[in-house]
Amino acid sequence: MRVPMQSPSGRVGRLLLVPGTLGPPLTRAAFLDAEARAHPSMYESGGGEREGYHFRRIPPGLYTLLAVRDARARPVEVHVEELWVPEPGTVTHELRPRWQRGPDSLPTE
C-alpha cells in the first residue's frame, strides 16, 4: 500500500496504519497503544509522486490511518481516517490531512 503526501500544509511527521477502527488518540497512552498495534511503514523521500509512506504485506480489511503533524508540538496535532484495503498491494491513498488536537505530548524519535 502506498500513501503519497500532498501539500506543504499537509506535512506529516509520523504515519501509522492501525488495524480496525480508531478514534483520535487524545492521550499519550492511547497513542502509544495505537503505535504498538500499527503496521511498520517505510518513508520514501524523493520528491514528486515518489514521496510518501509505503506499507508492505498488508492483509485486506478495515484500517485507521493516524497521522501526526509534529511529535514535538504541545499539543500534538493528529489526523485520523478510516481506509478499506480490498486486497494486498492494491491501494494508493492520497492523504489530505485535516488536523485536530491530539495528546498534550508524545515521545519523539
Secondary structure, 3 states (H helix, E strand, C coil): CEEECCCHHHCCCEEEEEECCCCCCCCHHHHHHHHHHCECCEEECCCHHHCEEECCCCCCEEEEEEEECCCCCCCCEEEEEEEEECCCCCCECCCCCCCEECCCCCCCC
